Protein backbone atom coordinates (compact mmCIF):
# COMPACT_ATOMS: atom_id res chain seq x y z
CA UNK A 1 0.00 0.00 0.00
CA UNK A 2 1.45 3.38 -1.01
CA UNK A 3 1.71 6.16 1.54
CA UNK A 4 -0.43 9.16 0.60
CA UNK A 5 1.27 12.35 1.78
CA UNK A 6 -1.16 15.16 2.52
CA UNK A 7 1.19 18.09 3.12
CA UNK A 8 3.05 19.67 0.19
CA UNK A 9 6.37 19.62 2.05
CA UNK A 10 5.94 15.91 2.80
CA UNK A 11 5.36 15.22 -0.91
CA UNK A 12 8.44 17.29 -1.80
CA UNK A 13 10.75 15.45 0.59
CA UNK A 14 9.30 12.10 -0.48
CA UNK A 15 9.98 12.95 -4.13
CA UNK A 16 13.52 14.12 -3.31
CA UNK A 17 14.17 10.93 -1.35
CA UNK A 18 14.84 8.89 -4.49
CA UNK A 19 18.09 9.17 -6.46
CA UNK A 20 16.44 8.59 -9.83
CA UNK A 21 13.98 11.42 -9.24
CA UNK A 22 16.77 13.74 -8.06
CA UNK A 23 18.73 12.91 -11.22
CA UNK A 24 15.66 13.65 -13.34
CA UNK A 25 15.27 17.03 -11.64
CA UNK A 26 18.95 17.77 -12.29
CA UNK A 27 18.46 16.90 -15.96
CA UNK A 28 15.50 19.28 -16.16
CA UNK A 29 17.46 22.02 -14.40
CA UNK A 30 20.32 21.65 -16.88
CA UNK A 31 18.28 21.22 -20.05
CA UNK A 32 14.92 22.90 -19.54
CA UNK A 33 11.98 20.90 -20.89
CA UNK A 34 12.55 17.24 -21.67
CA UNK A 35 10.29 14.45 -22.87
CA UNK A 36 9.66 11.32 -20.83
CA UNK A 37 11.90 9.37 -23.23
CA UNK A 38 14.71 11.90 -22.82
CA UNK A 39 14.37 11.64 -19.05
CA UNK A 40 14.41 7.86 -19.26
CA UNK A 41 17.49 7.62 -21.50
CA UNK A 42 20.24 7.54 -18.80
CA UNK A 43 18.45 4.91 -16.70
CA UNK A 44 18.17 1.18 -17.29
CA UNK A 45 14.50 1.02 -16.34
CA UNK A 46 11.26 0.38 -18.16
CA UNK A 47 9.03 3.22 -19.34
CA UNK A 48 6.32 2.47 -16.73
CA UNK A 49 8.91 2.95 -13.98
CA UNK A 50 9.84 6.38 -15.33
CA UNK A 51 6.14 7.22 -15.57
CA UNK A 52 5.71 6.39 -11.89
CA UNK A 53 8.68 8.60 -10.97
CA UNK A 54 7.24 11.44 -13.04
CA UNK A 55 3.86 11.09 -11.32
CA UNK A 56 5.54 11.38 -7.91
CA UNK A 57 7.37 14.51 -9.09
CA UNK A 58 4.13 15.95 -10.49
CA UNK A 59 2.18 15.27 -7.28
CA UNK A 60 4.92 17.06 -5.36
CA UNK A 61 4.60 20.00 -7.76
CA UNK A 62 8.27 19.74 -8.73
CA UNK A 63 7.54 19.27 -12.44
CA UNK A 64 4.76 20.31 -14.76
CA UNK A 65 3.69 18.43 -17.85
CA UNK A 66 3.05 20.12 -21.18
CA UNK A 67 1.23 17.82 -23.63
CA UNK A 68 1.63 18.50 -27.33
CA UNK A 69 -0.02 15.77 -29.33
CA UNK A 70 1.57 12.52 -28.23
CA UNK A 71 4.62 14.21 -26.76
CA UNK A 72 4.74 14.96 -23.05
CA UNK A 73 7.28 17.62 -22.18
CA UNK A 74 8.31 18.07 -18.53
CA UNK A 75 9.57 21.27 -16.94
CA UNK A 76 11.08 21.97 -13.54
CA UNK A 77 9.00 23.97 -11.03
CA UNK A 78 11.10 25.62 -8.32
CA UNK A 79 8.40 26.67 -5.82
CA UNK A 80 8.27 23.43 -3.80
CA UNK A 81 12.06 23.23 -3.81
CA UNK A 82 12.25 26.78 -2.42
CA UNK A 83 9.85 25.80 0.37
CA UNK A 84 12.03 22.79 1.23
CA UNK A 85 15.16 24.97 1.29
CA UNK A 86 13.41 27.47 3.58
CA UNK A 87 12.39 24.66 5.95
CA UNK A 88 15.92 23.23 5.98
CA UNK A 89 17.46 26.67 6.53
CA UNK A 90 15.20 27.40 9.53
CA UNK A 91 16.01 24.05 11.11
CA UNK A 92 19.69 24.33 10.36
CA UNK A 93 19.81 27.74 12.07
CA UNK A 94 18.01 26.26 15.10
CA UNK A 95 20.37 23.32 15.41
CA UNK A 96 23.49 25.39 14.83
CA UNK A 97 22.35 27.79 17.55
CA UNK A 98 21.53 24.90 19.87
CA UNK A 99 24.89 23.24 19.28
CA UNK A 100 26.72 26.56 19.80
CA UNK A 101 24.89 26.96 23.13
CA UNK A 102 25.82 23.42 24.10
CA UNK A 103 29.46 24.05 23.21
CA UNK A 104 29.52 27.19 25.39
CA UNK A 105 27.85 25.30 28.23
CA UNK A 106 30.36 22.46 28.07
CA UNK A 107 33.22 24.97 27.92
CA UNK A 108 31.84 26.78 30.98
CA UNK A 109 31.50 23.47 32.84
CA UNK A 110 35.07 22.46 32.02
CA UNK A 111 36.30 25.88 33.18
CA UNK A 112 34.62 25.38 36.59
CA UNK A 113 36.39 22.08 37.28
One Martini backbone bead per residue (centre of mass of N, CA, C, O) as a GRO file, in nm:
protein
  113
    1UNK     BB    1   0.094   0.037   0.025
    2UNK     BB    2   0.067   0.362  -0.034
    3UNK     BB    3   0.170   0.663   0.059
    4UNK     BB    4  -0.028   0.954   0.153
    5UNK     BB    5   0.055   1.271   0.112
    6UNK     BB    6  -0.073   1.587   0.228
    7UNK     BB    7   0.174   1.756   0.239
    8UNK     BB    8   0.379   1.930   0.041
    9UNK     BB    9   0.650   1.878   0.192
   10UNK     BB   10   0.623   1.572   0.199
   11UNK     BB   11   0.621   1.533  -0.110
   12UNK     BB   12   0.894   1.658  -0.162
   13UNK     BB   13   1.072   1.471   0.016
   14UNK     BB   14   0.984   1.213  -0.118
   15UNK     BB   15   1.083   1.282  -0.404
   16UNK     BB   16   1.390   1.344  -0.301
   17UNK     BB   17   1.444   1.036  -0.186
   18UNK     BB   18   1.523   0.977  -0.491
   19UNK     BB   19   1.775   0.941  -0.720
   20UNK     BB   20   1.621   0.943  -0.986
   21UNK     BB   21   1.459   1.203  -0.934
   22UNK     BB   22   1.702   1.387  -0.889
   23UNK     BB   23   1.822   1.342  -1.170
   24UNK     BB   24   1.580   1.451  -1.327
   25UNK     BB   25   1.593   1.737  -1.209
   26UNK     BB   26   1.878   1.797  -1.312
   27UNK     BB   27   1.810   1.770  -1.610
   28UNK     BB   28   1.600   1.999  -1.613
   29UNK     BB   29   1.790   2.223  -1.512
   30UNK     BB   30   1.997   2.191  -1.760
   31UNK     BB   31   1.758   2.161  -2.018
   32UNK     BB   32   1.479   2.186  -1.939
   33UNK     BB   33   1.277   2.056  -2.146
   34UNK     BB   34   1.154   1.712  -2.132
   35UNK     BB   35   1.102   1.407  -2.217
   36UNK     BB   36   1.042   1.098  -2.110
   37UNK     BB   37   1.262   0.967  -2.288
   38UNK     BB   38   1.492   1.160  -2.202
   39UNK     BB   39   1.470   1.086  -1.898
   40UNK     BB   40   1.522   0.771  -1.943
   41UNK     BB   41   1.797   0.721  -2.093
   42UNK     BB   42   2.010   0.687  -1.835
   43UNK     BB   43   1.819   0.449  -1.764
   44UNK     BB   44   1.759   0.097  -1.659
   45UNK     BB   45   1.434   0.134  -1.736
   46UNK     BB   46   1.116   0.130  -1.761
   47UNK     BB   47   0.865   0.331  -1.858
   48UNK     BB   48   0.672   0.288  -1.610
   49UNK     BB   49   0.880   0.382  -1.402
   50UNK     BB   50   0.909   0.672  -1.503
   51UNK     BB   51   0.611   0.743  -1.472
   52UNK     BB   52   0.607   0.715  -1.165
   53UNK     BB   53   0.817   0.931  -1.107
   54UNK     BB   54   0.664   1.164  -1.246
   55UNK     BB   55   0.414   1.153  -1.062
   56UNK     BB   56   0.559   1.227  -0.803
   57UNK     BB   57   0.666   1.501  -0.906
   58UNK     BB   58   0.387   1.618  -0.969
   59UNK     BB   59   0.255   1.592  -0.685
   60UNK     BB   60   0.489   1.784  -0.567
   61UNK     BB   61   0.537   2.021  -0.795
   62UNK     BB   62   0.829   1.987  -0.955
   63UNK     BB   63   0.650   1.930  -1.212
   64UNK     BB   64   0.547   1.993  -1.548
   65UNK     BB   65   0.304   1.925  -1.799
   66UNK     BB   66   0.337   1.923  -2.161
   67UNK     BB   67   0.096   1.870  -2.411
   68UNK     BB   68   0.188   1.754  -2.753
   69UNK     BB   69   0.004   1.541  -2.837
   70UNK     BB   70   0.224   1.268  -2.777
   71UNK     BB   71   0.393   1.479  -2.625
   72UNK     BB   72   0.577   1.492  -2.318
   73UNK     BB   73   0.661   1.774  -2.136
   74UNK     BB   74   0.909   1.865  -1.895
   75UNK     BB   75   0.916   2.088  -1.604
   76UNK     BB   76   1.054   2.284  -1.380
   77UNK     BB   77   0.963   2.353  -1.031
   78UNK     BB   78   1.068   2.567  -0.762
   79UNK     BB   79   0.877   2.617  -0.522
   80UNK     BB   80   0.905   2.351  -0.348
   81UNK     BB   81   1.212   2.382  -0.315
   82UNK     BB   82   1.207   2.650  -0.162
   83UNK     BB   83   1.049   2.540   0.081
   84UNK     BB   84   1.262   2.330   0.163
   85UNK     BB   85   1.494   2.528   0.208
   86UNK     BB   86   1.357   2.694   0.426
   87UNK     BB   87   1.321   2.465   0.627
   88UNK     BB   88   1.622   2.386   0.648
   89UNK     BB   89   1.728   2.662   0.740
   90UNK     BB   90   1.571   2.689   1.003
   91UNK     BB   91   1.684   2.420   1.128
   92UNK     BB   92   1.979   2.484   1.108
   93UNK     BB   93   1.980   2.735   1.286
   94UNK     BB   94   1.880   2.595   1.537
   95UNK     BB   95   2.106   2.376   1.564
   96UNK     BB   96   2.345   2.566   1.566
   97UNK     BB   97   2.256   2.723   1.817
   98UNK     BB   98   2.238   2.478   2.006
   99UNK     BB   99   2.534   2.382   1.971
  100UNK     BB  100   2.665   2.645   2.067
  101UNK     BB  101   2.542   2.637   2.351
  102UNK     BB  102   2.664   2.366   2.430
  103UNK     BB  103   2.959   2.447   2.397
  104UNK     BB  104   2.955   2.670   2.611
  105UNK     BB  105   2.863   2.496   2.846
  106UNK     BB  106   3.098   2.297   2.843
  107UNK     BB  107   3.317   2.512   2.877
  108UNK     BB  108   3.214   2.615   3.150
  109UNK     BB  109   3.235   2.343   3.302
  110UNK     BB  110   3.543   2.302   3.256
  111UNK     BB  111   3.624   2.576   3.401
  112UNK     BB  112   3.508   2.481   3.697
  113UNK     BB  113   3.719   2.220   3.735
   0.00000   0.00000   0.00000
